[in-house]
């Protein structure tokens, strides 16, 4: 009895062990909104009183470039961003079902180039559906791009709203930051 009272043995395990709460806590988060001609990226650092945007932008590829050249530029640019800012987790926009099969295939290629860059760096990679991102950031799953950009500007205290693709990428990173701060029974989809 004395050993049970004074010993180091725990009588019960905590209800929310780290392994049950979902992914590990990450301080630097990379968000990617893939597209062949305009892949958005955004890196945030979790901080108090609000997250800080470290870098964000859009990887533009001219319409005259071959798809393979665009894919190389996407992967190389993301590799450089990952090397410079050292994120530990990547959040990428989930696939949506486009009406045009050719468009869906091209989007998949850009997404693949982005995933390769993140996977090579050993990042944890999660996928979030576009509607869930809009719901988390704006509070409405069918919000317009301008509403997302304005809310991202407010949440990160940026001087101006980021361009749409970069705003979407920052919104993905912010969604991950919000999700890792909650106890959730539904874990994000890890890729």
SULPE-V775765 format. One record per residue. N is the residue number from 1. PSI is psi in whole degrees, 0 to 359 (NA if undefined). D_CENTER is the distance of its C-alpha to the mean C-alpha in Angstrom with 1 decimal. Layout:
# SULPE-V775765
N PSI D_CENTER
N PSI D_CENTER
This chain:
# SULPE-V775765
1 316 50.8
2 318 50.7
3 322 48.1
4 326 45.9
5 316 46.2
6 350 45.8
7 171 43.9
8 4 40.3
9 134 39.7
10 136 37.2
11 324 38.6
12 150 35.4
13 150 31.8
14 150 29.2
15 319 27.8
16 80 24.1
17 156 23.9
18 322 20.6
19 337 20.5
20 340 20.9
21 353 18.3
22 208 15.4
23 160 13.1
24 159 14.3
25 131 13.6
26 142 11.5
27 331 12.4
28 122 10.3
29 132 6.5
30 126 5.3
31 140 3.2
32 128 5.9
33 94 8.3
34 141 11.1
35 147 14.7
36 317 17.9
37 347 19.3
38 80 16.3
39 120 12.9
40 145 10.7
41 153 8.7
42 134 8.1
43 127 8.5
44 153 9.5
45 131 12.0
46 127 12.9
47 166 16.5
48 139 19.3
49 351 20.2
50 158 16.8
51 155 13.6
52 135 14.3
53 121 12.7
54 317 13.7
55 147 13.3
56 158 12.1
57 192 13.9
58 134 14.6
59 103 16.0
60 136 19.2
61 124 21.5
62 152 25.0
63 333 26.3
64 348 29.1
65 147 27.0
66 155 27.1
67 319 24.0
68 322 24.3
69 320 24.4
70 317 21.2
71 321 19.3
72 318 20.7
73 319 19.7
74 309 16.0
75 314 16.1
76 317 18.2
77 316 16.4
78 324 13.1
79 316 15.4
80 319 16.9
81 318 13.9
82 317 12.9
83 317 16.6
84 319 17.0
85 350 14.3
86 52 14.0
87 159 10.5
88 352 10.9
89 146 7.6
90 136 5.0
91 123 2.5
92 147 5.0
93 134 7.3
94 158 10.2
95 142 13.6
96 158 16.0
97 101 19.7
98 152 21.1
99 334 24.9
100 117 25.4
101 320 25.1
102 319 25.2
103 318 22.2
104 320 20.2
105 316 21.4
106 319 20.5
107 321 16.9
108 324 16.8
109 316 18.1
110 321 15.5
111 319 12.7
112 317 15.0
113 321 15.4
114 317 11.7
115 322 11.6
116 313 14.9
117 317 13.8
118 319 11.1
119 322 13.6
120 326 16.4
121 356 15.0
122 21 14.9
123 149 11.2
124 136 10.3
125 129 8.2
126 152 7.1
127 135 7.5
128 134 7.6
129 144 10.7
130 320 11.1
131 324 13.8
132 323 12.0
133 312 9.5
134 321 12.8
135 317 14.6
136 324 12.5
137 313 12.6
138 333 16.0
139 7 17.6
140 120 18.5
141 346 16.9
142 28 18.8
143 151 18.1
144 160 18.8
145 323 16.6
146 321 18.8
147 320 18.3
148 314 14.5
149 318 15.2
150 320 17.9
151 321 16.1
152 317 13.2
153 315 16.3
154 315 18.0
155 325 15.3
156 0 14.8
157 51 18.5
158 150 18.3
159 332 21.7
160 160 20.8
161 135 18.2
162 160 15.9
163 157 16.6
164 314 15.1
165 320 12.6
166 322 11.4
167 319 11.4
168 320 9.2
169 317 6.5
170 323 7.2
171 322 7.5
172 313 4.1
173 319 3.8
174 324 7.2
175 318 7.1
176 318 6.0
177 319 8.6
178 317 11.0
179 323 10.9
180 349 11.7
181 358 14.4
182 158 16.2
183 119 18.4
184 136 17.3
185 340 19.4
186 107 16.8
187 148 14.3
188 153 10.9
189 117 11.6
190 137 11.3
191 NA 12.1
